Amino acid sequence: MAGVPMDQRDGWIWFDGELKPWKDAKVHVLTHGLHYASSVFEGERAYGGEIFKSREHTERLIRSAATLDMPFPYTVDEIEAAKQLVLEKNNLVDAYVRPVAWRGSEELSVPARKNKVHVAIAAWVWPSYFSVEEKLKGIRLEWSKWKRPSPETIPSSAKAAGLYMICTLSKDAAMANGYADALMLDYRGYVAEATGANVFFIKGKEITTPTPDCFLNGITRQTLIALAKENGFTVTERHIKPEELDQFDECFLTGTAAEVTPVSLIGDYKFTPGDACRTLIDAYARAVTPKKAAAE
């Protein structure tokens, strides 16, 4: 499937309560979600046929919709069943799962209350970005010129499509400059996050990570905090100034797509992925392995 445009793939997509052939899952060009970003989504991974933290993702999707004042037309249980149906219908075991909700095309103006809320779920094969050995080389990040804005200006607790515009700008610029990603500061100048992943810093058995008060508190982020504590690390959530980065030895990113990805460089700050990163990579791999498979 590599290189095949997303709208030209084969398979099935759950769309407003029914399965549709992949190529027929379409919306109109005058859809409100396209013009005014009235859209929320989730990114999830299935391992061995089981979606990791599936229910938590669904609950967040519905909360995000509520934050954008979008009445969600399905229950958690209905979305859970639909996600499993999509995996089964497409014969997927290890996959990326993308639920999305948006306002439709009944009316095109800033007010949105007359527009129906639609929901779709797609899934496709998306392997881990790197092998463990490749991950431990670390990826290189540059500083983004864009900053995460104040929560008084955006609904930062929602996984809303519009909030990713500056992420796209930042990552495209970083990749054009030879980096893998970009690290963003927040509106106060504190370290915030990468374009689609949260960031952690390590010194010995102490882990420090930015307080998620103006960006998404990722589900993978929360998982890694718990796993780190289980593996003997102390975890501190606080505001981090960029000039503090030279005191840390290791750094890594977390996210559904990134999983646990060590970092070797942020601007002029260098890190050496080591035992701590390896421990957390292995711990996460164990956590996402379906319990049925682990017991066999």
C-alpha positions as CSV (number, residue, x, y, z in Angstrom):
1,M,0.0,0.0,0.0
2,A,3.0,2.3,0.2
3,G,2.7,5.2,-2.1
4,V,-1.0,4.6,-2.9
5,P,-3.0,7.8,-2.4
6,M,-5.3,7.6,0.5
7,D,-8.4,8.1,-1.6
8,Q,-7.4,5.3,-4.0
9,R,-6.9,2.4,-1.7
10,D,-9.0,-0.7,-1.5
11,G,-11.0,-1.8,1.6
12,W,-13.9,-0.7,3.7
13,I,-14.6,2.5,5.8
14,W,-17.3,2.8,8.4
15,F,-19.2,5.9,7.5
16,D,-22.3,7.1,9.4
17,G,-23.2,3.7,10.7
18,E,-22.5,1.6,7.6
19,L,-19.6,0.1,5.8
20,K,-18.8,1.7,2.5
21,P,-16.2,0.7,-0.2
22,W,-13.0,2.8,0.6
23,K,-13.2,4.8,-2.7
24,D,-16.8,5.7,-2.1
25,A,-16.3,7.3,1.3
26,K,-16.6,10.9,0.2
27,V,-17.8,14.3,1.4
28,H,-18.8,17.4,-0.5
29,V,-16.3,20.2,-1.2
30,L,-18.6,22.6,0.7
31,T,-18.4,20.7,3.9
32,H,-18.2,22.9,7.1
33,G,-15.4,20.8,8.5
34,L,-13.2,21.5,5.5
35,H,-13.8,25.3,5.5
36,Y,-14.0,26.0,9.3
37,A,-12.1,23.1,10.9
38,S,-15.2,21.8,12.7
39,S,-13.6,18.4,13.0
40,V,-12.1,16.1,15.6
41,F,-10.3,12.8,15.3
42,E,-8.2,10.1,17.0
43,G,-5.1,8.2,16.1
44,E,-5.0,4.6,17.4
45,R,-3.0,1.4,16.9
46,A,-4.1,-2.1,16.8
47,Y,-1.6,-4.7,17.9
48,G,-2.5,-8.4,17.4
49,G,-6.1,-7.4,16.5
50,E,-6.6,-5.4,19.7
51,I,-6.7,-1.6,19.7
52,F,-4.5,-0.3,22.5
53,K,-6.5,1.9,25.0
54,S,-9.4,1.8,22.5
55,R,-12.1,2.9,24.9
56,E,-10.0,5.8,26.2
57,H,-9.5,7.0,22.6
58,T,-13.3,6.8,21.9
59,E,-14.1,8.7,25.1
60,R,-11.7,11.4,24.2
61,L,-13.1,11.6,20.7
62,I,-16.6,12.3,22.1
63,R,-15.2,14.8,24.7
64,S,-13.3,16.6,21.8
65,A,-16.6,16.8,19.9
66,A,-18.4,18.2,22.9
67,T,-15.6,20.8,23.4
68,L,-16.3,22.0,19.8
69,D,-20.0,22.0,20.5
70,M,-20.6,19.1,18.1
71,P,-23.4,16.7,19.3
72,F,-21.9,13.3,18.9
73,P,-24.4,10.9,17.2
74,Y,-23.1,7.6,18.6
75,T,-22.3,6.0,22.0
76,V,-18.9,4.8,23.1
77,D,-20.1,1.2,22.7
78,E,-21.3,1.8,19.2
79,I,-18.0,3.3,18.1
80,E,-16.1,0.5,19.9
81,A,-18.1,-2.0,17.9
82,A,-17.6,-0.1,14.7
83,K,-13.8,0.0,15.1
84,Q,-13.6,-3.7,15.6
85,L,-15.8,-4.2,12.5
86,V,-13.5,-2.1,10.4
87,L,-10.5,-4.2,11.5
88,E,-12.3,-7.5,10.8
89,K,-13.8,-6.4,7.4
90,N,-10.3,-5.2,6.2
91,N,-8.6,-8.3,7.6
92,L,-6.2,-6.2,9.7
93,V,-4.3,-7.4,12.8
94,D,-1.6,-4.7,13.2
95,A,-3.0,-1.4,12.0
96,Y,-3.5,2.3,12.4
97,V,-7.1,3.3,13.2
98,R,-8.5,6.7,12.4
99,P,-11.9,7.7,13.7
100,V,-13.0,11.2,12.6
101,A,-16.1,13.4,13.2
102,W,-17.0,16.6,11.3
103,R,-19.8,18.9,10.5
104,G,-21.4,18.4,7.1
105,S,-22.5,20.5,4.2
106,E,-26.1,21.5,5.1
107,E,-25.0,25.2,5.4
108,L,-21.8,27.0,4.8
109,S,-21.3,29.9,7.2
110,V,-19.5,30.4,10.5
111,P,-22.5,29.3,12.5
112,A,-22.7,25.5,12.5
113,R,-25.7,24.4,14.4
114,K,-27.7,23.4,11.3
115,N,-25.0,21.1,10.1
116,K,-25.2,17.4,10.7
117,V,-22.3,15.7,12.6
118,H,-20.8,12.8,10.6
119,V,-18.5,10.1,11.8
120,A,-16.2,7.8,9.9
121,I,-13.6,5.2,10.9
122,A,-10.8,3.9,8.6
123,A,-7.9,1.6,9.3
124,W,-4.8,0.6,7.4
125,V,-1.4,-1.1,7.8
126,W,1.0,1.4,9.3
127,P,4.1,-0.3,10.8
128,S,6.3,1.2,13.5
129,Y,8.5,4.0,12.1
130,F,11.8,2.4,13.1
131,S,13.3,-0.9,14.5
132,V,14.5,-0.7,18.1
133,E,18.1,-0.5,16.9
134,E,17.2,2.4,14.5
135,K,15.2,4.1,17.2
136,L,18.2,4.0,19.6
137,K,20.2,6.1,17.2
138,G,17.8,8.9,18.0
139,I,16.0,11.4,15.7
140,R,17.0,15.0,15.1
141,L,14.6,17.9,15.8
142,E,14.8,21.6,15.0
143,W,13.0,24.3,16.9
144,S,9.7,25.4,15.3
145,K,9.0,29.1,14.7
146,W,5.4,28.5,15.7
147,K,4.3,28.3,19.3
148,R,1.5,26.5,21.1
149,P,-1.1,29.2,21.8
150,S,-2.8,30.0,25.1
151,P,-5.7,27.8,26.1
152,E,-7.7,31.0,26.2
153,T,-7.4,31.3,22.5
154,I,-8.0,27.6,21.4
155,P,-9.7,24.5,22.8
156,S,-6.3,22.9,23.6
157,S,-7.8,19.9,25.5
158,A,-9.5,18.7,22.3
159,K,-7.9,16.6,19.5
160,A,-9.3,19.0,17.0
161,A,-8.1,19.1,13.3
162,G,-7.6,22.9,13.2
163,L,-5.0,22.8,16.0
164,Y,-2.7,20.8,13.8
165,M,-2.2,23.5,11.2
166,I,0.9,24.9,12.8
167,C,2.1,21.3,13.3
168,T,2.0,20.7,9.6
169,L,3.9,23.9,8.9
170,S,6.5,23.1,11.6
171,K,7.1,19.5,10.5
172,D,7.2,20.4,6.8
173,A,9.8,23.1,7.5
174,A,11.9,20.7,9.7
175,M,11.9,18.0,7.1
176,A,12.9,20.4,4.4
177,N,15.9,21.3,6.6
178,G,16.9,17.7,7.0
179,Y,15.3,17.1,10.4
180,A,12.8,14.4,11.4
181,D,10.5,16.7,13.3
182,A,10.2,20.0,15.1
183,L,9.9,20.9,18.8
184,M,7.5,23.6,19.7
185,L,7.6,26.1,22.5
186,D,4.4,27.4,24.1
187,Y,3.2,31.0,24.1
188,R,5.2,31.7,27.3
189,G,8.4,30.3,25.9
190,Y,8.4,27.0,27.7
191,V,9.1,23.6,26.0
192,A,5.8,22.2,24.8
193,E,5.7,19.2,22.4
194,A,6.7,18.0,19.0
195,T,4.3,18.3,16.1
196,G,2.4,15.1,16.8
197,A,4.1,13.7,20.0
198,N,4.8,14.6,23.6
199,V,8.4,15.0,24.8
200,F,10.3,13.6,27.9
201,F,13.7,14.3,29.2
202,I,15.9,11.9,31.4
203,K,18.6,12.4,33.9
204,G,19.6,9.1,35.6
205,K,16.4,7.7,37.0
206,E,14.5,11.0,36.9
207,I,12.2,11.9,34.0
208,T,10.9,15.4,33.4
209,T,8.1,16.3,31.0
210,P,6.3,19.5,30.2
211,T,3.0,20.2,32.0
212,P,0.2,19.8,29.4
213,D,-1.6,23.0,30.2
214,C,-1.8,24.3,26.6
215,F,-1.4,21.1,24.5
216,L,-2.9,17.7,24.4
217,N,-2.2,15.3,27.3
218,G,-1.6,12.3,25.1
219,I,-2.9,8.9,26.0
220,T,0.5,7.4,25.1
221,R,2.1,10.1,27.3
222,Q,-0.1,9.1,30.2
223,T,0.8,5.4,29.5
224,L,4.5,6.1,29.5
225,I,4.3,8.1,32.8
226,A,2.7,5.0,34.5
227,L,5.3,2.6,32.9
228,A,8.2,4.8,33.9
229,K,7.1,4.8,37.5
230,E,6.6,1.0,37.4
231,N,10.2,0.7,36.2
232,G,11.7,2.7,39.0
233,F,11.8,6.2,37.5
234,T,10.5,9.3,39.2
235,V,8.4,11.5,36.9
236,T,8.1,15.3,37.3
237,E,5.7,17.4,35.2
238,R,6.6,21.0,35.1
239,H,7.4,24.0,32.9
240,I,10.8,23.6,31.2
241,K,12.8,26.4,29.8
242,P,14.8,25.7,26.6
243,E,18.1,26.6,28.2
244,E,17.5,23.8,30.7
245,L,17.9,21.1,28.1
246,D,21.7,20.8,28.5
247,Q,21.2,19.2,32.0
248,F,19.5,16.1,30.5
249,D,21.2,13.0,29.2
250,E,18.4,11.3,27.2
251,C,15.2,12.5,25.4
252,F,12.3,10.7,23.8
253,L,8.9,11.4,22.1
254,T,5.7,9.5,22.7
255,G,2.6,9.2,20.6
256,T,0.4,6.6,18.9
257,A,2.3,6.8,15.7
258,A,5.7,7.6,17.3
259,E,5.2,5.0,20.1
260,V,8.5,5.6,22.0
261,T,11.1,7.3,19.8
262,P,14.4,8.5,21.3
263,V,15.8,11.9,20.3
264,S,19.5,12.7,19.7
265,L,19.3,16.4,18.9
266,I,17.1,19.4,19.5
267,G,18.6,22.5,17.9
268,D,22.1,22.7,19.5
269,Y,21.2,20.4,22.4
270,K,22.5,16.8,22.1
271,F,21.3,13.6,23.8
272,T,22.5,10.1,23.8
273,P,19.8,7.4,23.8
274,G,20.8,4.8,26.3
275,D,19.5,2.3,28.9
276,A,16.6,4.4,30.0
277,C,15.2,4.8,26.6
278,R,15.7,1.1,25.9
279,T,13.9,0.2,29.1
280,L,10.9,2.3,28.2
281,I,10.8,1.1,24.6
282,D,10.6,-2.5,25.8
283,A,8.1,-1.6,28.6
284,Y,5.8,0.0,26.0
285,A,6.1,-3.0,23.6
286,R,5.0,-5.3,26.4
287,A,2.1,-3.0,27.4
288,V,0.7,-2.9,23.9
289,T,1.0,-6.7,23.3
290,P,-2.5,-8.2,23.6
291,K,-2.8,-10.2,26.8
292,K,-4.1,-13.2,24.9
293,A,-0.9,-13.3,22.7
294,A,1.3,-12.7,25.7
295,A,-0.2,-15.7,27.5
296,E,0.3,-18.2,24.7
